[in-house]
Amino acid sequence: MFYSSIVQKAIRSVSFLAISIIDVEAEKSYFLACHQVMPTIKISKPTPPKEKPENVKPKGRPKGSKNKSKTESTAHSYQTLKTLLDLAITQLRIFLPALRCCHLVVDGFYGHQDYLLLALHHKINLISKFKTNAHLILPYDGSQSGKGRPRTKGNKVDLSKIDERFFVETLNDTDSKVNTKVYQFRAYTPKISRHLLNIVVLKHTHQITKKESHTILFTNDLKLTTSQVIKYYSLRFQIEFDFRDAKQFYGLSDFKNYKQTQLTNAVNLSFTMTLLGKLILEKYKMKFNCPTMGISDLKTICKVQKHAQTFFNYNKTDPDDFLSSPQFVNLARLEAIHI
């Protein structure tokens, strides 16, 4: 369930974890798979009153203790993403071996060590976002004594006063009247231990109200520039257009299933048709030399094809000759929007 501010009440809903592949040059998303995320119900147990321990445990690490090997997260969201990522990466490497998948872009909820290790397991890099109160530590750049383990961590980053040596550029948005100062540096964080991260901080200042806010993006790919980190993370929003098309044209908002397996099948069928529709639409964009065509135009074309096939089947005429003729284009223009 989620609380809707429009109707002022909680509404029953479903939650899905989806994975898509994004063409960074064309800036388009191609849906691959999704899986339903079931909510975890937390049962609150009454806390018993605290009792004073008879034997106080001594401070520090017990003598002779050894480091424990890190176990894999058992969280449902982690296991769901792992299943989808294993399936997607395996299938892409089998059927599209020439396709390069270099980065996994996820929401800030997944921006911690478990998901970074999951990405590194598949030999890809993680791009995500930190909370605004993230604890960032600069690498130590001072002199070393030469004895013992070299020092790697330096001073903590003050996000309210970032050193100007990390300044990259200023972005001005005249529509929203917001100036954005962009900083880039490398830092460590306790949330992701032993990994040096590429940090991009966007400090937003409203020109009229002078209110300030900031966004912290990060990746373990140290070679990415500031513009690449911002662009790749922004492209994550392209998946929202897949959801919009699936709801508006392919029945995502109309299914009546309520059992988990049937509901998952209905949603996957809807997104499969969304992907097929997008691929077929690219074909007709090249055919009509019209890059502004949309799903409504594709529906019109399919309707014309159906009428034409029905008509020429009745007259025993080859429909392929008609589909490549100027008459077909004229019929398509009758109801199309952009052709």
C-alpha positions in Angstrom: 0.0 0.0 0.0 1.0 3.6 -0.5 -0.4 6.9 0.8 -1.9 9.1 -2.0 -1.9 12.8 -1.2 -4.5 13.3 -4.0 -7.2 11.2 -2.5 -5.9 11.6 1.1 -5.9 7.9 1.9 -3.8 4.7 1.6 -4.3 2.8 -1.7 -3.6 -0.9 -2.3 -1.0 -1.4 -4.9 1.7 -3.7 -6.3 5.5 -3.2 -6.3 7.9 -4.3 -9.0 11.6 -4.3 -9.4 12.4 -3.7 -13.1 15.7 -3.9 -15.1 16.2 -2.2 -18.5 19.1 -1.7 -20.8 19.6 1.9 -21.9 21.2 3.1 -25.1 23.2 6.1 -23.9 23.6 7.6 -27.4 19.9 7.4 -28.4 18.9 7.9 -24.7 16.2 5.2 -24.9 15.4 2.4 -22.5 14.6 -1.2 -23.6 12.8 -3.2 -20.9 14.3 -6.6 -20.1 12.6 -8.1 -17.0 10.7 -7.3 -13.9 9.7 -9.2 -10.7 7.2 -8.5 -8.0 8.6 -7.3 -4.7 6.5 -8.6 -1.8 6.3 -6.4 1.3 7.9 -7.7 4.5 5.6 -7.5 7.4 7.4 -6.5 10.6 5.9 -7.9 13.8 6.7 -5.7 16.7 7.4 -7.6 19.9 7.1 -6.1 23.3 10.5 -5.3 24.7 11.2 -6.9 28.1 12.5 -4.7 30.9 16.3 -4.4 30.9 18.1 -6.3 33.6 21.5 -5.5 35.0 24.0 -8.0 33.8 25.9 -9.9 36.5 29.1 -10.2 34.5 30.0 -7.1 32.5 31.6 -7.9 29.1 35.1 -6.4 28.8 35.7 -3.8 26.2 37.6 -4.4 23.0 38.0 -7.4 20.8 38.4 -10.8 22.5 41.8 -12.3 22.4 42.3 -14.9 19.7 39.1 -14.0 17.7 39.2 -14.1 13.9 37.5 -12.1 11.2 34.3 -13.7 10.0 33.7 -14.0 6.2 31.0 -11.6 4.9 27.7 -13.3 4.2 25.4 -12.4 1.3 22.5 -10.2 2.1 19.2 -12.0 2.6 17.0 -9.0 1.9 14.2 -9.6 -0.5 15.1 -6.6 -2.7 18.7 -7.8 -2.9 17.8 -11.3 -3.9 15.2 -10.1 -6.4 17.8 -7.8 -8.1 20.4 -10.5 -8.0 18.0 -12.9 -9.8 17.1 -10.4 -12.5 20.7 -9.2 -13.0 22.0 -12.8 -13.3 19.3 -13.6 -15.9 19.7 -10.4 -17.9 23.5 -10.4 -18.0 23.6 -14.1 -18.9 21.1 -13.8 -21.7 22.8 -10.7 -23.1 26.2 -12.3 -23.2 24.8 -15.3 -25.0 22.6 -13.6 -27.6 24.3 -10.2 -27.9 28.0 -10.9 -27.2 29.1 -7.7 -28.9 26.9 -5.5 -26.7 28.8 -3.7 -24.0 27.1 -3.3 -20.6 29.5 -1.3 -18.4 27.4 0.2 -15.7 24.5 -0.6 -13.4 22.5 2.5 -12.5 20.3 2.1 -9.5 18.3 4.3 -7.1 19.8 5.7 -3.9 18.1 2.8 -1.9 20.6 0.4 -3.5 23.7 2.7 -3.0 25.7 0.6 -0.5 28.3 -2.2 -0.4 26.1 -5.2 -1.1 25.0 -3.9 -4.5 28.4 -2.7 -5.4 29.8 -6.2 -4.8 26.9 -7.6 -6.8 27.8 -5.3 -9.7 31.5 -6.1 -9.5 30.7 -9.8 -9.5 29.3 -9.3 -13.1 32.3 -7.1 -14.0 30.3 -3.9 -14.3 30.4 -0.7 -12.3 27.8 0.8 -10.0 26.3 4.3 -10.3 24.0 5.5 -7.6 23.2 8.3 -5.2 24.0 8.9 -1.5 21.8 10.6 1.1 22.4 14.3 1.7 24.1 13.6 5.0 26.6 11.1 3.6 29.9 10.6 5.5 32.6 11.2 2.9 36.4 11.1 3.7 39.0 12.4 1.3 42.1 10.2 0.5 45.2 11.0 2.6 47.7 13.0 0.6 50.2 13.9 3.3 53.6 12.4 4.0 54.0 8.9 5.3 56.3 7.8 8.0 57.3 4.6 6.2 56.5 2.4 9.1 53.5 0.2 9.5 50.4 0.3 7.3 50.2 3.4 5.0 47.5 5.8 5.9 44.7 6.0 3.2 42.0 8.3 4.7 42.3 12.0 5.4 39.8 14.6 6.5 36.1 14.5 6.3 34.3 16.4 3.6 32.2 19.3 4.7 29.4 19.3 2.2 28.3 22.8 3.2 31.8 24.2 2.4 33.4 22.1 -0.3 36.9 23.0 -1.3 36.9 25.1 -4.4 39.7 23.0 -5.9 37.1 20.4 -6.6 34.8 22.9 -8.5 34.1 21.9 -12.1 31.4 24.1 -13.6 28.2 26.1 -12.9 24.8 25.1 -14.5 22.1 27.8 -14.9 18.5 26.8 -15.4 16.5 29.8 -16.4 13.2 28.0 -16.2 13.4 26.9 -12.6 15.7 29.8 -11.7 18.2 27.5 -10.0 22.0 27.7 -10.2 23.9 24.5 -9.8 27.6 24.3 -8.8 29.1 21.0 -9.7 32.0 19.5 -7.8 33.9 16.2 -8.4 36.4 14.4 -6.2 37.4 11.0 -4.9 36.5 9.9 -1.4 35.9 7.0 0.9 32.7 6.3 2.9 32.0 3.8 5.8 29.0 2.7 3.9 31.2 1.1 1.2 34.5 0.2 2.8 37.8 -0.3 1.0 36.6 1.2 -2.2 37.6 4.6 -3.5 34.7 6.3 -5.1 34.2 8.9 -7.8 31.9 11.5 -6.1 29.9 14.2 -8.0 28.2 16.8 -5.8 25.5 19.1 -7.2 24.8 22.2 -5.0 21.6 23.8 -6.0 20.8 27.5 -5.1 17.5 29.2 -5.9 18.1 32.6 -7.3 15.1 34.3 -5.6 14.7 32.4 -2.2 18.4 31.6 -1.9 17.5 28.2 -0.6 20.2 25.6 -0.9 20.2 21.8 -1.4 22.6 19.3 -2.8 22.6 15.9 -4.5 25.4 13.4 -4.2 26.1 11.0 -7.0 28.8 8.3 -6.9 30.3 5.5 -8.9 33.2 3.1 -8.4 34.3 3.9 -12.0 37.1 6.4 -11.4 37.4 7.2 -15.2 34.0 8.7 -15.6 33.8 12.5 -16.1 31.4 14.8 -14.3 29.1 15.1 -17.3 29.1 11.3 -17.8 28.1 10.5 -14.2 25.3 13.1 -14.4 24.0 11.9 -17.8 24.1 8.2 -16.9 22.2 8.7 -13.7 19.7 10.9 -15.4 19.0 8.3 -18.0 17.7 6.0 -15.3 14.5 8.0 -15.6 13.9 6.6 -19.1 12.4 3.5 -17.5 9.5 5.6 -16.3 8.5 6.1 -19.9 8.3 2.3 -20.3 5.9 2.2 -17.4 3.9 5.1 -18.9 3.6 3.3 -22.3 2.7 0.0 -20.6 -0.1 1.6 -18.6 -1.4 3.8 -21.4 -1.3 1.4 -24.4 -0.6 -2.2 -23.2 -2.9 -2.9 -20.3 -0.6 -2.5 -17.3 -3.3 -0.6 -15.4 -6.1 -2.8 -16.6 -5.2 -6.4 -15.4 -7.6 -8.1 -13.0 -5.2 -10.8 -11.6 -4.6 -11.0 -7.9 -2.5 -14.2 -7.4 1.2 -13.6 -7.4 2.1 -15.8 -10.4 -0.8 -14.7 -12.6 -0.1 -11.1 -11.7 3.6 -11.4 -12.6 2.7 -13.0 -15.9 0.3 -10.2 -16.8 2.8 -7.5 -16.0 5.6 -9.2 -17.9 3.3 -9.7 -20.9 2.4 -6.0 -20.8 6.1 -5.0 -20.7 7.0 -7.5 -23.5 4.4 -5.8 -25.7 5.9 -2.4 -24.8 9.3 -3.6 -25.9 8.0 -5.1 -29.1 6.0 -2.0 -29.9 9.1 0.2 -29.4 11.2 -2.0 -31.7 8.5 -2.1 -34.4 8.1 1.7 -34.1 11.8 2.2 -34.9 11.2 0.3 -38.2 8.4 2.6 -39.3 10.3 5.7 -38.2 12.9 4.8 -40.8 10.3 3.7 -43.4 8.4 7.0 -43.2 11.5 9.1 -42.4 9.6 10.5 -39.4 11.5 10.4 -36.1 8.6 12.0 -34.1 6.2 9.1 -34.6 4.7 7.7 -31.4 2.6 4.7 -30.2 -0.6 6.3 -31.4 0.8 6.4 -34.9 1.9 2.8 -34.7 -1.7 1.8 -33.6 -3.0 3.5 -36.7 -0.5 1.8 -39.0 -1.4 -1.6 -37.5 -5.1 -0.8 -38.0 -4.5 0.1 -41.7 -2.5 -3.1 -42.2 -5.3 -5.2 -40.7 -7.9 -3.6 -43.0 -5.6 -3.9 -46.0 -4.9 -7.6 -45.4 -8.6 -8.3 -44.9 -9.5 -6.4 -48.1 -6.8 -8.1 -50.2 -7.4 -11.5 -48.8 -11.0 -11.0 -50.0 -9.8 -9.9 -53.4 -7.0 -12.5 -53.6 -4.3 -9.8 -54.0 -0.8 -10.0 -52.6 -0.7 -7.7 -49.5 3.1 -7.2 -49.7 2.7 -5.3 -53.0 0.2 -3.0 -51.3 2.3 -2.4 -48.2 5.1 -1.0 -50.3 2.9 1.2 -52.5 2.1 4.9 -52.1 -1.6 4.0 -51.5 -0.6 2.4 -48.2 1.1 5.6 -47.1 -2.0 7.6 -48.0 -4.2 5.3 -46.0 -1.9 5.5 -43.0 -2.0 9.3 -43.1 -5.7 9.3 -42.7 -5.6 8.6 -39.0 -1.9 9.1 -38.0 -0.8 12.1 -36.0 2.8 12.8 -37.1 3.1 11.2 -40.5 
